[in-house]
C-alpha cells in the first residue's frame, strides 16, 4: 500500500508517521493543492461552473514544485521517517530532468509525473531519463540510490544559520541586455541599491549594484531573464561566524532586550534595512 500525502496540512510529517505506524509499504507526495481557478468577470460565475455551482479543485504543475520540495525535505530530515527507511515517491511540478534530480537529492527514491505528460505526452519521460542519466554520468553517480537524499544534510533551522554570512549581487555587463528589470525590482520592492549608469544616444542605461548597500536578497537574481547574468557573490563579513542559537546562549540579553540588540548591531556593524 502506497499512502499519498496531501499538502493541504500544517505539518506533513504527522501523516507520514501515521502511514509508517500503519505499516504502509511506501509514501508519496505531494497531492494537489486546494485552489479555485478564477471568476468570470462577465457572468460573475466561479470557473469552472457546474450547473451554477463551484468549489475548489486540485492545483498542480511547475508552480507547486517549491512546496513539494519543502515537504519532501521535511520527511527526509525527520528522524522517525528516516529511521523507517520507507520508500518515498516524489511528485509535484516535475517537468524537466533538472526537476527530477532535485527531487532525488531531497530524498525521493522514485518519481511520478502527471501534469507534464498532459502537456507534452509520454515522450517527455525519455527526455527526463536521458537528461538525468547524462547529469549522473557527469557527476560520477553510478546509481540513483547514490543520488537519493544527497542534499538533505544541508537542511537546517534558521536558528543555526550564520548571521555573519554576507553576499552581494553582481551583474555581468557582457551578458546584460539592459532590460532594467533588476533595477525596477530593487528600486520598487527591495533595497534601492541598483543604479542606472548613463548610456549613450544608442544604448540603454547600464544597471550597476552598489555593493555597500546590497543585502543579498536575490530579488534581482530571480527576476533577471538572462541565465548567469546576475550572480550572488559571497563577500567577507568582517566579523566572526555566529548563529542565532549561539548568540542566545552567549548573550541572552540580545534576544530578550531591544536596546541590547541595537547595541550588538552597532558594535558589529550589522544594518537592518
C-alpha positions as CSV (number, residue, x, y, z in Angstrom):
1,X,0.0,0.0,0.0
2,X,1.3,3.4,-1.0
3,X,-0.1,6.3,1.0
4,X,-0.4,9.6,-0.9
5,X,0.1,12.6,1.3
6,X,-1.9,15.9,0.9
7,X,-0.1,19.2,1.0
8,X,-3.2,20.9,2.5
9,X,-2.0,20.4,6.0
10,X,0.1,22.3,8.6
11,X,2.8,19.6,9.1
12,X,3.2,16.8,6.6
13,X,5.4,14.8,8.9
14,X,2.4,13.8,11.1
15,X,0.5,11.9,8.4
16,X,3.8,10.4,7.2
17,X,4.5,9.0,10.6
18,X,0.9,7.7,10.8
19,X,1.4,5.9,7.5
20,X,4.6,4.3,8.8
21,X,2.8,3.2,12.0
22,X,0.1,1.6,9.9
23,X,2.7,-0.5,8.1
24,X,2.4,1.3,4.7
25,X,4.7,-0.1,2.0
26,X,5.6,3.4,0.8
27,X,4.5,7.0,0.8
28,X,4.1,9.5,-2.0
29,X,3.9,13.3,-2.0
30,X,2.6,15.8,-2.8
31,X,-1.0,15.6,-3.9
32,X,-2.6,18.6,-5.4
33,X,-3.2,21.9,-3.6
34,X,-6.8,23.1,-2.9
35,X,-7.5,26.0,-5.3
36,X,-10.1,28.0,-7.2
37,X,-9.2,28.7,-10.8
38,X,-10.9,32.1,-11.0
39,X,-14.1,34.1,-11.5
40,X,-15.7,35.0,-14.9
41,X,-15.9,38.8,-14.7
42,X,-18.8,38.9,-17.2
43,X,-21.1,36.4,-15.5
44,X,-19.5,36.6,-12.0
45,X,-19.5,32.7,-12.1
46,X,-16.7,30.8,-10.5
47,X,-14.8,28.8,-13.0
48,X,-15.5,26.0,-13.8
49,X,-19.2,26.3,-13.1
50,X,-21.1,23.0,-12.6
51,X,-24.8,23.9,-13.1
52,X,-24.3,27.2,-11.4
53,X,-22.2,25.9,-8.5
54,X,-18.4,25.5,-8.0
55,X,-15.8,24.8,-5.4
56,X,-12.1,24.1,-5.0
57,X,-10.1,21.9,-7.3
58,X,-6.6,20.5,-7.3
59,X,-3.8,22.7,-8.5
60,X,-0.6,21.1,-9.8
61,X,2.2,21.8,-12.2
62,X,5.5,23.7,-12.1
63,X,4.2,26.3,-9.6
64,X,3.8,23.7,-6.8
65,X,7.4,22.3,-7.1
66,X,8.9,24.5,-4.3
67,X,6.1,23.4,-2.0
68,X,6.7,19.8,-2.9
69,X,10.5,20.1,-2.4
70,X,10.0,21.7,1.0
71,X,7.6,19.0,2.2
72,X,9.8,16.2,0.8
73,X,12.8,17.6,2.7
74,X,10.7,17.8,5.9
75,X,10.2,14.0,5.6
76,X,13.8,13.4,4.7
77,X,15.1,15.2,7.8
78,X,12.6,13.7,10.2
79,X,14.1,11.1,12.5
80,X,11.1,8.7,12.5
81,X,10.7,8.8,8.8
82,X,14.4,8.4,8.1
83,X,14.8,5.6,10.6
84,X,11.9,3.7,9.0
85,X,13.7,3.7,5.6
86,X,10.3,3.7,3.9
87,X,10.4,4.4,0.2
88,X,9.3,7.9,-0.8
89,X,7.8,8.6,-4.2
90,X,8.1,12.3,-5.1
91,X,5.9,14.3,-7.4
92,X,4.6,17.9,-7.8
93,X,5.8,20.1,-10.7
94,X,8.3,17.7,-12.3
95,X,8.8,18.9,-15.9
96,X,12.5,18.6,-16.7
97,X,15.4,16.3,-15.8
98,X,16.7,19.1,-13.5
99,X,13.4,18.9,-11.5
100,X,13.8,15.1,-11.3
101,X,17.3,15.4,-10.0
102,X,16.2,17.9,-7.3
103,X,13.5,15.6,-6.0
104,X,16.0,12.7,-5.8
105,X,18.6,14.9,-4.0
106,X,16.0,15.7,-1.3
107,X,15.1,12.1,-0.6
108,X,12.7,10.7,-3.2
109,X,13.6,7.2,-4.3
110,X,11.1,7.2,-7.2
111,X,9.3,9.9,-9.2
112,X,5.9,10.5,-10.6
113,X,5.0,12.8,-13.5
114,X,1.4,13.8,-14.5
115,X,0.9,17.5,-15.5
116,X,4.0,17.5,-17.8
117,X,2.7,14.4,-19.5
118,X,-0.7,16.1,-20.0
119,X,1.2,18.9,-21.8
120,X,3.8,17.0,-23.7
121,X,2.8,13.3,-23.8
122,X,4.8,10.3,-22.7
123,X,7.7,11.3,-24.8
124,X,8.8,13.7,-22.0
125,X,9.8,10.6,-20.0
126,X,12.6,9.8,-22.5
127,X,13.9,13.4,-22.1
128,X,13.8,13.1,-18.3
129,X,15.7,9.8,-18.4
130,X,18.3,10.9,-20.9
131,X,19.0,14.2,-19.1
132,X,19.2,12.7,-15.7
133,X,21.5,9.9,-16.9
134,X,23.9,12.4,-18.6
135,X,23.9,14.5,-15.4
136,X,24.6,11.5,-13.2
137,X,27.5,10.5,-15.5
138,X,28.9,14.0,-15.3
139,X,28.7,14.0,-11.5
140,X,30.1,10.5,-11.2
141,X,27.0,8.9,-9.8
142,X,26.7,5.2,-10.8
143,X,23.2,4.5,-9.4
144,X,20.1,6.5,-8.5
145,X,20.5,5.3,-4.9
146,X,23.7,7.3,-4.7
147,X,21.8,10.5,-5.5
148,X,18.8,10.0,-3.2
149,X,19.0,12.4,-0.2
150,X,22.4,13.7,-1.1
151,X,21.5,17.3,-0.3
152,X,19.5,16.7,2.9
153,X,22.4,17.2,5.3
154,X,22.3,20.9,4.3
155,X,18.8,21.4,5.6
156,X,18.8,23.3,8.9
157,X,16.7,25.5,11.2
158,X,17.0,29.3,10.7
159,X,18.4,29.5,14.2
160,X,21.5,27.6,13.0
161,X,22.3,29.9,10.1
162,X,25.4,32.0,10.2
163,X,24.3,35.6,11.0
164,X,27.6,36.9,9.7
165,X,27.2,35.5,6.2
166,X,27.2,38.2,3.6
167,X,26.6,38.1,-0.2
168,X,26.0,40.7,-2.8
169,X,24.6,40.7,-6.4
170,X,27.0,41.2,-9.2
171,X,25.9,41.9,-12.8
172,X,27.9,40.7,-15.8
173,X,27.8,43.6,-18.1
174,X,28.7,41.5,-21.1
175,X,25.6,39.3,-20.6
176,X,23.3,42.1,-19.5
177,X,20.6,43.0,-22.1
178,X,19.7,46.2,-20.2
179,X,16.1,45.3,-19.7
180,X,16.4,47.0,-16.3
181,X,14.0,44.5,-14.6
182,X,16.6,44.2,-11.8
183,X,16.6,48.0,-11.3
184,X,12.8,48.2,-11.2
185,X,12.5,45.2,-8.7
186,X,15.2,46.6,-6.5
187,X,14.0,50.2,-6.6
188,X,10.3,49.5,-6.1
189,X,10.3,46.3,-3.9
190,X,13.7,45.9,-2.3
191,X,16.6,48.0,-1.1
192,X,17.2,50.6,-3.8
193,X,20.8,49.5,-4.3
194,X,20.9,49.3,-8.1
195,X,21.7,52.5,-10.1
196,X,21.3,53.1,-13.8
197,X,24.5,54.4,-15.3
198,X,24.0,56.8,-18.1
199,X,24.2,55.2,-21.6
200,X,24.8,56.7,-25.0
201,X,22.4,58.0,-27.6
202,X,22.1,54.5,-29.0
203,X,22.4,52.4,-25.8
204,X,20.1,52.0,-22.8
205,X,21.5,52.7,-19.3
206,X,23.6,50.0,-17.6
207,X,22.3,48.8,-14.2
208,X,25.1,48.6,-11.5
209,X,24.9,47.3,-7.9
210,X,26.1,49.5,-5.1
211,X,27.6,46.6,-3.1
212,X,27.9,48.5,0.1
213,X,24.1,48.8,0.3
214,X,23.2,45.3,-1.1
215,X,21.9,42.9,1.5
216,X,21.9,39.9,-0.8
217,X,18.1,39.4,-1.0
218,X,18.4,37.8,-4.5
219,X,15.4,39.6,-5.9
220,X,17.4,40.9,-8.9
221,X,18.8,37.5,-9.4
222,X,15.3,36.0,-9.5
223,X,13.8,38.4,-12.0
224,X,16.7,38.5,-14.4
225,X,15.7,36.8,-17.7
226,X,19.3,36.0,-18.7
227,X,21.0,33.0,-17.2
228,X,24.1,33.7,-15.2
229,X,23.9,37.4,-15.9
230,X,23.5,38.1,-12.2
231,X,25.4,36.1,-9.7
232,X,25.3,36.2,-5.9
233,X,28.9,36.5,-4.6
234,X,29.9,35.8,-1.0
235,X,31.9,38.6,0.5
236,X,33.9,38.8,3.7
237,X,31.6,39.9,6.6
238,X,34.4,41.3,8.7
239,X,33.1,39.5,11.9
240,X,33.2,36.0,13.4
241,X,30.6,33.5,12.4
242,X,27.7,33.2,14.9
243,X,24.3,31.7,14.7
244,X,21.2,32.9,16.5
245,X,21.2,29.8,18.7
246,X,24.8,30.6,19.7
247,X,24.1,34.2,20.3
248,X,21.1,33.4,22.5
249,X,23.3,31.2,24.6
250,X,26.3,33.5,24.9
251,X,24.4,36.8,25.1
252,X,20.8,36.1,26.0
253,X,20.0,39.7,26.6
254,X,20.5,40.4,22.9
255,X,17.5,38.1,22.2
256,X,15.4,39.5,25.1
257,X,16.0,43.3,25.1
258,X,15.7,45.6,22.1
259,X,18.2,48.0,23.4
260,X,20.8,45.2,23.8
261,X,20.0,44.1,20.3
262,X,20.6,47.6,19.0
263,X,24.0,47.8,20.8
264,X,25.0,44.4,19.4
265,X,24.2,45.5,15.9
266,X,26.1,48.8,16.3
267,X,29.1,47.1,17.7
268,X,29.3,44.5,14.9
269,X,28.3,46.8,12.1
270,X,25.0,45.0,11.4
271,X,22.5,47.1,9.5
272,X,18.8,46.2,9.4
273,X,17.1,47.5,6.2
